[in-house]
Amino acid sequence: MWLTCKLFVFPLLLWFAHNLLLLVHAQDDPSGFISIDCGKSGSSYTEKVTGITYISDSNLVDTGESSFILDKYLDAHIQPYQSFRSFPQGIRNCYKINITSGTKYLIRAIFVHGNYDGQDKLPKFDLYVGPNLWDSLKLMNASIAVTKELIHYVPRHRNYIQLCLVNKLFGIPFISAIEFRPLPNSTYPTEEGGPMALVSRFDTGQWIVYRGALIIVFWMGTPGTTK
C-alpha cells in the first residue's frame, strides 16, 4: 500500500512543481501586466511595496464617482486599494479594457469598502466579464480587502475585455482595483477553454496552492459562459 501511495504522490508532485514554475515565471516578468487603480485621477505611479506600476481608470469607464476609504483604514492597505470608484447611477456600469488577444490572463478584482459613506452598510452586487456572470459579491467587513480571481482566455479576434458591475438594489456597487496578469496558455487548460473562477486558496507556509483537481488545484468553470 505504501508503494502504491508513493507511485501516486511522486508524479503528482512533479505535476504541481511544473505548474508552479509556469506561474512563477509569469509573475517574474512584469511585461504585459495591467494594473488599474480605480477612482484615481492623474498620471500612473509605481506602488512602493510591490514595485508595480498602476494607472488611473479615468479613460476606461465613462461613469461612476471617485472616492477614498476612511482615514482610519488607509494604513492597512497599499495605495491602489485606498481609492475606489462607485456607481450610484444606472444598473450596469462597465469598464472597457484593452488587452492582448490570444492571451490567457489571471484577472483580479479588488474591493475595499472602508465605510466611505459612514453608514456601516455593505453592498451586494454582481460582477460580470462581458455577458458572463463572474461572481456575486456580498461584503462582510468594511476594513478587509475582498479579492476575486478569474482565469480567462481572450480569443484572437478580440482585443478588449468588458468588466461590468451590476446593481442588485442592495447598496452601491464599487471597485478598488483591477489587475491583469498574463499566463502561459498551457496553464490550467479546460476542455472548452472557458473562464475559471477561484473557489478557495490555502496558505501552507511557503507555498500557496489551490484546492481541487488532484487535491491541489481547483479552478471552477463559471456557469452560463459564452465564447
SVG drawing of the C-alpha trace seen along z (x, -y; Angstrom):
<svg xmlns="http://www.w3.org/2000/svg" viewBox="-33 -64 44 66">
<polyline fill="none" stroke="black" stroke-width="0.4" points="0.0,0.0 2.9,-2.4 4.5,-1.7 1.2,-2.5 0.9,-5.8 4.5,-6.7 3.8,-5.9 0.8,-8.2 2.3,-11.1 5.6,-11.4 4.1,-12.2 1.5,-14.4 4.4,-16.5 6.1,-16.7 2.9,-17.9 2.5,-20.5 6.1,-21.7 5.7,-22.1 2.6,-24.3 4.1,-26.3 7.1,-27.1 4.8,-28.3 3.1,-30.7 6.3,-31.9 7.8,-32.6 4.8,-34.5 5.0,-36.7 8.8,-37.3 8.4,-39.1 6.2,-42.2 5.7,-42.8 2.1,-42.6 0.9,-43.4 -2.1,-45.7 -2.8,-47.3 -5.6,-49.7 -6.2,-52.0 -9.9,-52.5 -11.0,-56.0 -7.6,-57.5 -7.1,-60.6 -3.8,-61.8 -0.7,-60.0 0.5,-56.5 2.7,-55.7 4.8,-52.9 3.4,-51.3 6.1,-51.3 5.6,-47.8 5.2,-45.8 7.1,-47.9 4.2,-47.5 3.0,-50.4 -0.7,-51.3 -2.7,-53.5 -5.8,-55.6 -9.2,-54.1 -10.4,-57.5 -10.0,-56.6 -11.5,-53.1 -15.0,-53.9 -17.4,-56.8 -19.5,-56.6 -19.0,-56.4 -17.7,-58.6 -14.2,-58.6 -13.7,-58.5 -11.4,-57.2 -11.8,-54.8 -12.0,-56.4 -8.6,-57.6 -8.6,-55.0 -8.4,-52.2 -5.7,-53.8 -2.6,-52.3 -4.0,-48.8 -3.9,-48.8 -1.5,-49.6 -2.1,-52.7 -4.1,-51.2 -6.7,-49.9 -7.2,-53.2 -9.3,-54.8 -12.2,-53.3 -14.9,-54.1 -18.5,-53.7 -21.5,-53.6 -24.6,-55.2 -26.3,-55.7 -27.5,-53.1 -27.9,-49.3 -25.0,-48.1 -21.7,-50.0 -18.8,-48.7 -15.1,-49.1 -13.6,-48.6 -10.0,-47.4 -7.7,-46.9 -5.7,-43.7 -3.6,-41.3 -5.7,-39.0 -5.0,-35.3 -3.7,-35.5 -4.7,-33.8 -5.0,-36.1 -5.3,-35.9 -7.8,-38.7 -8.1,-40.1 -10.8,-42.5 -10.2,-44.0 -12.8,-45.6 -12.2,-47.6 -15.3,-49.4 -13.7,-51.2 -17.1,-52.5 -16.5,-55.5 -20.0,-56.8 -20.1,-56.4 -23.3,-54.4 -21.9,-51.0 -23.9,-49.3 -22.1,-46.9 -23.5,-46.4 -24.3,-43.3 -23.8,-43.3 -22.8,-41.2 -19.6,-41.2 -19.6,-40.3 -17.0,-39.7 -18.8,-40.7 -22.2,-38.8 -21.0,-36.2 -21.6,-36.3 -18.2,-36.1 -19.4,-36.3 -22.0,-37.8 -20.3,-39.9 -21.6,-40.1 -19.1,-42.0 -18.9,-41.2 -16.3,-43.6 -15.6,-47.2 -11.9,-47.1 -10.9,-43.9 -10.0,-43.7 -12.1,-41.2 -10.3,-39.7 -12.0,-37.9 -9.8,-36.0 -10.6,-34.5 -8.5,-32.8 -9.8,-34.0 -8.6,-33.3 -9.1,-36.2 -9.9,-35.0 -7.7,-36.0 -10.4,-38.1 -10.9,-40.3 -8.5,-42.9 -10.5,-44.1 -12.5,-42.9 -15.6,-44.4 -15.7,-44.2 -19.2,-45.2 -20.7,-45.9 -24.4,-45.3 -26.6,-46.9 -28.9,-44.5 -30.6,-47.3 -28.7,-46.2 -26.3,-49.1 -24.0,-50.9 -21.5,-48.8 -17.9,-49.9 -14.4,-48.6 -10.9,-49.4 -8.5,-47.9 -8.4,-45.7 -5.3,-43.6 -4.4,-41.5 -1.5,-39.1 -0.7,-37.2 -0.2,-33.4 1.1,-30.7 -1.8,-29.4 -1.0,-25.9 -1.7,-27.0 -4.9,-25.3 -6.3,-24.0 -10.0,-23.4 -11.9,-21.2 -14.0,-24.1 -11.4,-26.8 -13.9,-28.8 -13.1,-31.0 -12.2,-29.5 -13.1,-31.2 -11.1,-30.7 -13.0,-28.6 -10.6,-28.8 -7.0,-29.3 -4.9,-27.6 -1.8,-29.1 0.6,-26.3 3.5,-28.5 6.0,-28.9 3.5,-27.6 0.2,-28.9 -1.9,-26.2 -5.3,-25.9 -7.9,-23.3 -9.5,-21.0 -8.2,-18.8 -5.9,-16.1 -6.5,-17.8 -4.1,-20.7 -5.6,-22.9 -9.2,-23.7 -10.4,-26.4 -14.1,-26.0 -15.6,-26.8 -18.1,-29.7 -21.8,-28.8 -23.6,-30.1 -20.5,-31.3 -20.4,-32.2 -17.5,-32.4"/>
</svg>
